[in-house]
Amino acid sequence: MTQTITQDRLKIYKASPELYDAMMSLSTAAAKDVDLALGEPIKIRASQINHCAFCLDMHTRDARAMGVSEQKLDVLAAWSEAG
């Protein structure tokens, strides 16, 4: 029998408001220089690496809303192989 351990999701904005503010500042600054059609796939790939289902869902929805193709979303896991 396997045991499932669940944890509440870390609320970074409560745990470390300064870190959250810095992350938001970085995201805002990066958005000025990175095309949104590339920015969301970058966030999706980071979410895959970090194994964050919540972030994957959020960024995948955002990418689709911005018109990122399903094909591009389907192959993100192999991004490192794209050279």
C-alpha positions as a printed Julia matrix, in Angstrom:
83×3 Matrix{Float64}:
  0.0    0.0     0.0
  1.35   3.44   -0.87
  1.02   6.35    1.44
  0.07   9.72    0.04
  1.43  12.77    1.78
 -0.18  16.06    0.97
  1.08  19.49    1.81
 -0.55  22.84    1.52
  0.83  24.85   -1.38
  3.45  27.37   -0.29
  2.02  30.86   -0.46
  5.23  32.64   -1.4
  3.63  36.07   -1.15
  2.93  35.37    2.53
  6.06  33.4     3.35
  8.44  35.92    1.82
  6.86  39.15    0.58
 10.26  40.56   -0.44
 11.04  37.5    -2.56
  7.59  37.65   -4.15
  8.05  41.34   -4.98
 11.46  40.59   -6.52
  9.99  37.76   -8.61
  7.22  40.02   -9.85
  9.73  42.75  -10.71
 11.81  40.25  -12.67
  8.73  39.01  -14.51
  7.68  42.56  -15.37
 11.17  43.5   -16.59
 11.49  40.34  -18.68
  8.09  40.91  -20.25
  9.34  44.2   -21.7
 12.05  42.47  -23.75
 10.64  38.99  -24.37
  7.87  38.33  -26.87
  4.82  37.01  -25.02
  4.62  34.09  -27.46
  8.04  33.02  -26.16
  7.6   34.13  -22.56
  4.76  31.76  -21.72
  6.51  28.69  -23.18
  9.55  29.62  -21.06
  7.31  29.71  -17.98
  5.74  26.38  -18.96
  9.16  24.76  -19.33
 10.27  26.09  -15.94
  7.05  24.72  -14.44
  7.75  21.3   -16.0
 11.26  21.29  -14.53
  9.89  22.34  -11.13
  7.04  19.8   -11.29
  4.44  22.46  -10.47
  1.06  21.3   -11.78
 -0.63  24.55  -10.71
  1.86  26.66  -12.68
  1.72  24.31  -15.68
 -2.04  24.68  -15.83
 -1.93  28.46  -15.45
  0.83  29.1   -18.0
 -0.57  26.61  -20.52
 -3.95  28.36  -20.4
 -2.24  31.74  -20.8
 -0.16  30.47  -23.73
 -3.24  29.13  -25.52
 -5.04  32.44  -24.95
 -2.05  34.22  -26.55
 -2.25  31.97  -29.59
  0.72  29.68  -28.93
  0.21  26.61  -31.13
 -0.7   23.22  -29.69
  2.27  21.73  -31.53
  4.67  24.07  -29.72
  3.05  23.25  -26.37
  3.2   19.51  -27.11
  6.98  19.49  -27.63
  8.06  21.77  -24.8
  9.29  18.86  -22.7
 11.91  18.2   -25.4
 13.05  21.85  -25.51
 16.59  20.94  -24.42
 16.89  18.68  -27.47
 15.94  21.48  -29.86
 19.49  22.83  -29.81
